[in-house]
Amino acid sequence: MSRAQDVLEQAATTAQQFRTFDQDQTDDIVRAVYLRALDRRVELAKMAQEETGIGVWQHKVIKNVIAAQLVYEHIKNQRTVGVIAEDDPAGIVEVAWPVGPILVYIPVTNPTSTTIFKILISMKTRNPLIISPHQAARRCIIAAAETLYEAALDAGAPEHCIQWLNKPSPETLDEIMNDRRLALILATGTNSLVNKAQRSGSPTIGVGPGNVPVYIGATADVPFAVESIIESKLLDNGSICASEQAVVVKLEEADQVIEEFERHGGYFLSPDEIEKVGRIAYDRERRIMSATVVGQSAQRIAESAGIEVPEGTVLLLARLEGVGPDYPLSAEILAPILAFYVEEDFDGSIRRCTEVTGFGGAGHTAVVYSNNDERIEYFSQVINAGRILVNMPSTQGALGGIYNSLDPSFTLSCGSDGGNITMDNITTRHLLNTHRITRRRPNPRWMRFDKDDYLNQSIPAEEIERQYNQNF
């Protein structure tokens, strides 16, 4: 038996066992996993930073805490076993049912936090996991999976509820993805990875890229806005896909915004420096960010580009005139780099934000700093983003549960324009099939209706409608 077949057979057997667990047994497992993740938050964060060379280990601790504590607090009281909702007037009862074995991809940018998150929501919904780690973060992802698996077993979980693929070949992954025993794929990673999962024929929940625009309006508190942007963009050196990518301001506010960024360690690149940073940050042939800058500090990126920046520089800003492949820094760059646009008026600013989301960020996230409700409403109606964040840091806001009541999640889907099936922050409800028990109405509508009327072509639609409304 191949490795793929062995893993799938174990997952399928475990899925059957897991379906016999009640809510209390399930919740005991989830709590044990959460506590173990919280206990290992620092160790796993350090391991992730050392292995990948991405980000800041102290910030990875924060991400591990979000994935463990915030997610647990959000899901701990949810009903995920048996009857989960009853609508007596409608005569409908909803019953939760696990989807079955899930293949999950874990990215290099958020390796341990995404592992914690996906294990928690899968255990809560009684779905066995097969983990495919990014090979540049394999050691820390497997370490996280192993320790949480041990915690789950200690709490009574069935054997093989969490499995992982050490060094999966493309053939092994194809075999798993195309097997009918696999119920779902949770694909977090590059566009090519998500597209491959979607082409497998197995149900797939994927994510899209996040080219996040930020509009600072005329009524915004500019110092507050700039501080919030920096707080977000510097979290783990900007390695989360929800981090800001472009700041858009009107001409009359531009000087104040520039001054605030410079006061907080922002450095505005010259045209020549923009060209140099663009060459190392963006792969023009493949039209994607360069992996060499992901999660690196502003100082290190500047050094790699061969430019000198002042001591204390934490953020590189590039004033651009356009969006697209000819402007490499207008793309999603998961690093402390921001595109910066100055527009003549509000309409021009909105058009620019639209261009940014259209260049590899459709359906993801957009931010508006404003105290004008009409402007905020208009922004939300015209910008194609599943998460419209008002006056808050983009990274923390999009992840949910901190600055707002969005579902805490490390899988942020982007809707149809982003190539995804939903725009939600993925959570437990996406890993359940809902069985609906519906009882026969005492007076069925169809039996009270004169079906012959439909057969009579001479009766106009308005008369059919009148009779229907009269009867019901």
N, C-alpha and C positions, 0 to 999 in steps of 0.2 A: 504493500500500500504506500502511495506517495505521501510526502509530508502534508500536502494540501488535503488529501483525502482523510488522513489521520486527524488533522485539526478539525475538519468539517464534521467528521463522524462524532468526535468528542463534543463538539459544540451542539450538534443536533440532539445527542443524548442528554446533555445538560439542560437544554431548552425544555425538554419534556419534564425533567425533574423539577426545574425551577417553577413550572406552572402549578405545582402542587403546594408551593409556599403561600402562607397567608400573609396579611399585611404586617402583623407583628414580627414575624420571622424576617420578612423583607426589610423592615425598618431597623431591626437589630443589625443586619448586615451593613446597611447604609451608614448607620452611626459608627460602627467599628471602622469602616473604610475612611470616613471623614476624620475621625480622631487620629488614625494612623497617618493620614496625609498631613494633618496639622502638626503632628509630632515631628515629621520628617521634612518640614517646610524649608528649613535652612540647609540641611544636608543636600537635599535634592536641588535646591537653587544653586548652590556652589558647584555641584556636579555638572549641572547644565551649562553654567557659564564657562567652566574649565574645559568641557568637552567641545563646545561649539565656538567659543571665542566671541559670542554675541552678547551684547548688553552688559548689565550690571547685576551682580549676584544679589545685592540687597533689594533691587527692584524685582528680581525674579522671586524673592521671598514674598513680596507683596502680591504678585500674580498667583503664587501657590495658595496664599491665604484667600484671595478672591475665589479661586477655583474650588477651594475646600469649604471654608466657613460660610461665605456668602451664598454659594450654591446650596450647601446643606440647609442653611436656615430658610432658604426659599422653598425647598422641596420636602422638608422633613415631615410636614403635616399633610401633604397631598395624599389623596386616596389613589392608589395605583393598582389595587387588587380587588377583584369582585365588583360590587356595585359602587360606582363613583358618582352617580347623579340620578335623581328621580324627578320627573315632571308629572305630578299627579293629574293636573287638568288635561294635559295632552296624552296621558296614558303611556308615557315613554320612560323606560328605565335603561340607563347606560351601564355597561359592564366592561371593565378594562381587561385587555388580553395582550400579552407580550407579542411583539412582532416576531421574535426568534433571533437566531444568531446574527450578529452585526460585525461587519468588518470596518474598523476605524483606522484612518490614516492620521498620524501625528506629525506636525510640522517641526522644522528645526528652530523656528523663531520662538515658539512657546511650548517647548517639549514636555516639561513636567507638569505645568499647569493644565495643558490640554489633556494630558493623560489622566490627571486627577478628575477633571471635569467630566470626561466621557465615561470613566469608570463609575462615578457617582450616579449619573443619570441612567446608566445602563443597569446598575444594580437595583436602583429604585424601581425600575420597570421590569425586572426579572428577565433581562436579555443577556445571554452569554456574549462575550466580546472576543474578537480576534484582532489583535493590535499589530499594525504594520508601521514600524518606526522609521522616521527619516534616518538614513544611514549616517548622517553627520551628527546625529544626536542619539544614536542607538543605545549607548551604554546608560545614559541617564533615563531614557524612556523605559527601558527594560527594568532598571532599578526601581523606578516608581511603580511599574506594573507588578513586579515581584512582591514588593512590600505591601501593596494594597490587596493583592491576591491572598497573601498570608493572613491579613486582617479579616478578609471576607471568609476564608475557610475557618478561622478561629471562631467566627460568629455563626457558623453553621451553614455557610453557602455550599452549593454542590461543587464537586470537583470539576475543574476545567471551565468554571464560569468566567475566568479571565485567562486567555492564552495570548501569546505573542510570537511573532515570527522573527527569528534572530537576524538572519540575512536572507530575506526572501528574494528569490529570482523573479524576473518578469513572468516567467512561465508559471511559477507557483501562484503568484498573485492573480494571473489570468484564470487559472484553474479554479481558484476560490471565488473570484468575482462572478464567474459564469456558472457556478453550481446552483441548482435549484434549492438546495438546503440553506443557502445564504438568504436571509430575509431583507437585509438593508446594508447599504454602505454609507458611512459618515465620512465624507471626503473633505479634509481640511489640508490645503496645500496649494500648489501651483495650478494655473489654468489647465495645463496639460494633464496633470494628475486627475483633476476633477472631471475633465472631458472624457478621459479614458474610463473612469468609473461609470460615468453616465452612459457610455457606449456599450458597457458590458451587458446591459439588459436587466440587471438587478436594480430594484428600487434604490435611488441614490438621493441623499441630501448633501448638496455641495455648498460651497461658498464662492463668492466672487471677489475680485480685487477691490481695494478701497482707496481710490484717489479722492481724498476728502477735502472739499473746499470749505473755507471759513470766511464768512462775510462779517466785517465789522462795520455796523451801521452808524449813522449820524447821531443817534440817541444812545449809543453804547457807552458804557464806562470803560474807556480805553485802557487805563492801567490794569483794571480787573481782567479785561479780555486778554491782554498780552500775557499777564501772569498765568492765566488759565491755559492758554495755548502752550506756553513753555512747560508748565506742569505736566501737560499731556505728552508733548512731543519728546520730552527728555525721559519719560518713563521707559526704562530698559532701552535707552537710546533709540526710541522710536520704532521698535521692532514689531509692534502690534499693528495689524492691518487697519485698525480704526483710527490710527494717529493722523493728525492734520498733515496735509500735503501742500496746500496753497492758501495764502492769505489774500483776500480781496478787499480793498478799501477805496473809498472815493477820494478824489484829489484834495478836497478841503480837510480831510482827516489824516492824510498820508504823513505829514511831517510829525504829528503827535505820535502816531503809531510807530514810525521809524525810530523816533527818539526813545520810546518805551522799550522797544526791542533791544536797542543798543545799550540802554541802561541795565538790562538784564543779561548781558553777555551775548547778544545777537550781533553777528558780523555780516554786513551787506557786501557781497562779492562784486568786484568790478566785472565788466564784460569779459575781459580776458580770463579772469578767475572763474567766471561762470562756465566758460568753454572748457577749462581744465578740469573742473569738478564734474562737469557733465560727461567728459570722456571716461572717467573711472566709475561713475555712478550708474550709467545707463548703457546697456548693450544695444546699439542702434540696429544691428542685424537681426537680433532676436526680439527686439522691441520689449525688453523687460529690464528691470533694475539689475545691476550687477551684484552678485552675492558677496563680493569683497567689501562692500560698504555697509551691508545690512547690520544694524545694531552696533556700529562703531561710533566712537565719540567724534565730535566736530573737529577736535584737534588732530586726531589720527587721520581723518578723511582729508583734512587740509594738507597734512604732511605727505600723504600718499599722492595728492594731486600736485605737489610741488609748489604750494603757495604758503605764505606766512600770514598768520592771523594773530591778533593781539592775545596776550596772556589772559586767561579767563573766558575765552570764547567758548560758548556752549552750543551755539546754533548758527548754522550758515544759511543766509537768505539770499535768494537770487531774484533780482527784479527783472521780470520777463515781459515781452510784448505779445506773446502768443502761446498757444497750447498745441501740443502734438509732437510727432517724432522729431521735428526740426528744433524743438525746445526740450532737450532731454530731461531737464529738471522740472518739467511740468508733469512728468509721469509719477506713478507711485514709487517712492523711494523710502524704504523702511529704515530711516536713519535721521539724525538731527539736521535735516536739510529741508527748507521751505521755499517754494516758489512764492513770489510776491508781486501782486498786480495792483496798479493804481488806475482807476477808471474815472471818467468824467462825471458820471451820475449813477443813480440807483439802477436804472435799466441796464446800463453798461456793465455794472457790477454783477447783476443777476445773469446776464448773458455769459459773462466770464465764468461764473460758478457752474453754469450749465455745461460749458465747454470742458471744464475740468472733470466733472463727473462722467461726461461722455468719453473722455480719453482714459478708459480703463477703470472707471469707478461707478458705473451705472448701478443704481439700486442699493448702494452700501450706506454711506453716512454723509451728512452735511451739517455744518454748524452755523448758526446765526447769533451774533451778539447785537442785541437791540432791545430797546424798551418801548418800541412802537408796535402795538398789537397788529395793526393793519399790515405793516411791513413783514412781520413774522408770519402772518397767515399767508400772505402772497408768496413769500419765500417757500413755504411748505407746499404750496400748490404747484409751483413751477419747477422746483428742483427734484430730480429723480433720485430719491434716496429713501431707503426703508427706515432710517433713523434720522429724524430731523431734531437736532439738539439745540436747545435755546439757552444761551448764557452758561455753558458748562464745558469742561475739557472733553475733547472728542473721545480719546481713548477710554477713559474711565466712564464717560457717559454712555458710549456704545456698548461696553461690556455689561452694563446694567447693574442695578442693585446698590449703587453708591450715591450718585447724584439724582437718580430717578427710580421709577418702579419698573423699568424694563426687566425682563427675565435675565438674571445673571447667566452669562454664557460665554464660552470661548469658541463658539461656532456661529458666525454671523452671516446669515443668508441674504441674498440680494435680489430675489424675485426674478421674473422672467427676463428682464433686460440684462441682468447679471448672469443669466444662464442657470438660475436656480429655480426650484419648485415653490419656494416660499420666500418671504422677506423677513421672517421671524428671527429672533434670537432663539436658537435651537435649545430645547429643554425636554423634560420628561414626556410632555404630551405628544411630541413628535415620534416617540418610540413606543407608542401604544396603538393597537387596533381597538376600536370601540364597537362592541356589540350592542345593538339597540333592540330591546324588547318592546314591542308595541302591541297594545291590546285593541281588539276590534271595537269600533265606535258603536254605541247603542243604536244610533240612527245613521247608518252609512249614507254619505252624501249622494253617491251614485244611484242608490236605490230610490232616492226621493226625486230623481231628475227624470224628465220625460225624454228618453233617448231618441224617440221618433222625431223630435224637433230638429235634431242634428242631421237627420236623414232628409229633411225637407229643405231643398236648396232655396226655396222661395222666401224662407224666413230670414230677414236681414240680421247681421251680427248684433246690431244695437238691441233688437228685440230679444235675441238669445241672452244677451248680457242682462237686460231688464228682468227677465224671468229668473235668471240665476240669482241675482241680488235679492229679488223678492222672496225666493225660497230659502236663501241662506243668510 
